[in-house]
Amino acid sequence: MIGAVSIAAPTLTDTQEKELLKLGTAEKLTEKQQARHFELVAKKNTIATPQLSKGAKSYIEDEFMKDRFEFQTSFQNKYTEKGNICEQKSIEQVGKMLGYKFATKAKPKKLENSFIKTNGYDWKVRNFVFDQKNVWQPSGLKIFDEDKDLPIYEWQIRGYAMLLNELEDCKINKGAVIRVLINPPTLIVQKEIKRMWVDLGNSWDSEISPHFVRNIENMFDFEGKFPDIKDRCRICIVDCADEHFEMIRTYVALAQAYYQSLEAIAESANLTQIETLKNR
């Protein structure tokens, strides 16, 4: 999916765009402000050459090696388990908050064009498409912290929009990445109770204190402590425009070219060393 390909940010950030607008409309600028205005204008007019980030290249290299050796890893833990089980429930809660009382998880559906493909988005309504993340703990909402994964999720949303507009004649122009905090399933809470009990130095077969059980169950009762879903979610709106779709085409083409270049590198990785060490 497009999230694996690091899309270059605009030349100026939103904050810098606002600063440039403010300086450009000011009646009089100090010498320092004039220098700053010149700096921002020059940066805005710089034509950035599209290129893959180091992280994107590392991801593509990992995928190449998996394909080359026909090796695929399976990934499942308590975080992904909760996310998969709670997906429908969190969509219903967010849907009702936004006025879509019949919101439901979209059925898996393969969407693919010449650039990207996906097995399905989370849900959509009218001109919006949504991707929800069921976080494990309150800090996962990223209310105060910088969400380093947000750019990846934003381009994932734009990839959904691109495919829906192209293949299903939709008119998606916005989307949202929504982080949601809801109660883990009972089975997962029970596993956590057992794990935390043992972490305290107790044996696996010892009887767990009822008081300890109640404390852990209360700790994970987010919905009981905050019944209003507005207190348990973080919404980031994503713009989806033609310029974003064009960037997807550009960077996916770069990713494909880099992937194809890895075969020659892999084939010749040891040629010099083998010739040097070969017993003649």
N, C-alpha and C positions, 0 to 999 in steps of 0.2 A: 504494500500500500504506500501511498505517497508520503506518509509520515516518516518513512525510512530515509527519504531523500531530503537533505537539509536545504530548504528554500532560503535564498538570500533575503535579508530584510531590506526594506526601502532605504534609499540613501540617507534620508533624515527620519528620525524617530518622530512619533506624534508630538512629543514635548518640544523637539527642535522645530517642527513645522509651526507650532503655536508661537514659539519665540521669534521665528523669522517673520511671521505675520505681524507680530507686535512691533518689532523693530522697523519693518517696512512701512508701517502706517504712522509711525511716530513723527511728530512735527520737527523735532530736533534731537539729534543724537550726540552723545559725548564721544570723545575720541575712542574710548574703549568700546562703546556700543557700535561705532562705525566699523571697527576692526572685527567685532563679533559678527556683524551683519554681513560683511564681506566674506568671512570664513564660512558662514552658513550658506550663502548664495553659491560660493564655489563648490561646496560639498554637494549641494542639491543638483548642480549642473554636471557633476562628475558622472560619467557613464561607467557603471560597474560591469565588469566582465563576468558573466555567470560562471560559477565554478562550484564543484562539490566541496563540502566541508570535510575536514579530517574525520569527523564522526560518521558522516555518510559513507565515506570510502571504507572505513572499518566495517560498517554494517554490510556493505556490498561484498567485501572480501570474505566475511563470515558466511554469507549466503552462498558464495561461489564454492567455498570449501565443502559445505554441506552437500551441495549439488554434485560436486566432483566425486565425492566418496559415498554418495547416496546415504547420507547419515542425517537423521532428523532427531532433534531432542524434543522430549515432551516436557511441558512446563505446567505444573499444577501445585498450588500451595493454598494456604488458608485465605489469602487475599483474592486470588483468582476464583477460588471456590465460592467465596461469599459473593463476589461480583456476578458470577454466572447464575447462582441460585436466586439472588435478590433483584435481578435485572427488571423483571416484569413489575414487581412490587414498587420499585423506585420510580419507574416510568409512570405508573398509575398515580402515585402521589404528586409527582411534578406536573403531570398532565392536568390534574384537577386544580392545582394551584394556578396554572396558566389559563384555565378556562376550557380545557379539552378533556372533559370527563370520561371520554371513551378512548383516551390514548392507550395504546398497547404496543408491545414489542413487535417490530416488523418481522415477518417470517424470513428465514434465510433465503436470499435470492442473489444469484451471481450476476454482477453487472461488470461489463468489460468493454473497453474500447481499445484503440491502438496504443494507448499509453499506460493506463492503469486498470486495475480490477479489484473487486471486493466481493465478499460473500454476503454483504448486507449492512445497512445502517441500523441504528437503534430504533428511531421512529421519526416520522415527519408529518407535518400538517401544513396545508396551504403552501406558502412560499418559504417555509422553514424546514430544516433538517437538523436533528439533534443527535448528540453522542453523549451518553451518560457514563460516569465513572462512580462506582459504589466504593467509597473509601472505607478504610478499616477503622480509623480513629479520627477524632476531631481535627487534629493537625492536618489531616489529608485534605481538608476543605481549602487549604491555602488561602485563608482569609487575610492573614497578615504577612505570609511569606511569599517570596517570588515563586511562581509556578514554572519551573524550568521545562516541564513537559508541555506547557500550553502551546508553544509554536507548532509542535508535532501534531497535537490534536486539532489545531486550527486548520492545518493543511489537510488533515484527514477529512474534516467537514467539507472543505472546498473540493476535495476529490469526490465525495458523495454528491455534492451539488452538480459538479461537472457531468458526472455519469447520469444522474437523474434528468438533468436538462437535455442531455444529448440523446439518451436512449428511451426515455419515457415521456418526452415532451413536457417536462415540468418547467416551472419558472422559479426555481430556488434562487433567491438573491441574498439570503441571510441564513445563518444557522446558529447553534449555540453548543458550547461545551459545558456540561453541567456536572459538577461534583456533588454527590449526595451521600448523606450519612444516615443509614437506617440500621435497625437491629440485625445482627447476624442470625442465621438460622439456629434453632435450638441445638442441633447436633454439633455445630461449630463452637457454640458457647460451652457445651459440655466438654469438648476436647480441650478448650482453653482452661477450663476449671481444673481438669486433670493435669495438664502441663504445668500450670502455675503452682499447683499443690506439690508436685514433685520437685519443681525448682526451689521450693522452700526447704527441701531436704527430707521430705516425706517419701516413703516407699510407694511404688506403683499400686500395691495391693492393700495399702492402709485405707481405713475408712475416712472419707473427707468430712470435715466439720460442716454441719449445716449452716453455721454462721458464715464460714468462708464461701460456701456456695452462694448464699444470698448476696454477699458483697460483690462477687464477680458478676452475677446476673444483673445486679443493679448497675454496675459499671458499664455494661453493654446495653442497658435499656435507654438508648438515646431518644426513642420515640415517646417513652413514658415521661422523661424529664423535659422534652421539648416537642409537644404534640404538633406544633405548627411547622410544616415542612420548610417554610421560609427561614427558620432558624437553623436548619440542617442542610442547607445547600449553598452552592456558589455557582453563579451563572456568568459565563463569559460569552458575549455575543460576537459572532464572526461574520464579517462581510464576505460575500461570494460574488465576485464580478468577473467579467471577461478577462481582465488583465491578470487575475489570479489563475484562471484556467490556462492562459497562454504561458504563464510561468511554470505551471505543472508540466506542460508539454516540453518546455525547454529543459527543465532539470531532469525529467525522466529520460529524455533522450541522452543527456550527459551520463546518467546512471547506467543506462543500457550500454553505452559505448565503453564505459569504464569496466563493466562486467565482462564484456567481450575481450577486452585487452588483457584480462587476467590469465587467460588460457596460455598465452605465449610465455608469460612470466612464470607460471607454474611449471610448464614443460622444461624451461631452461634453468630452473632454480639451482640445479646441482651439476650442470654440464662441465663447467670449468673445474670444480672441485674433483669430480670423478676422473677427468683427464689427468689432473695433477697426481692423484693418488693411485691410479690404475697400475697394477703390476704387469709390466710388459715382458 
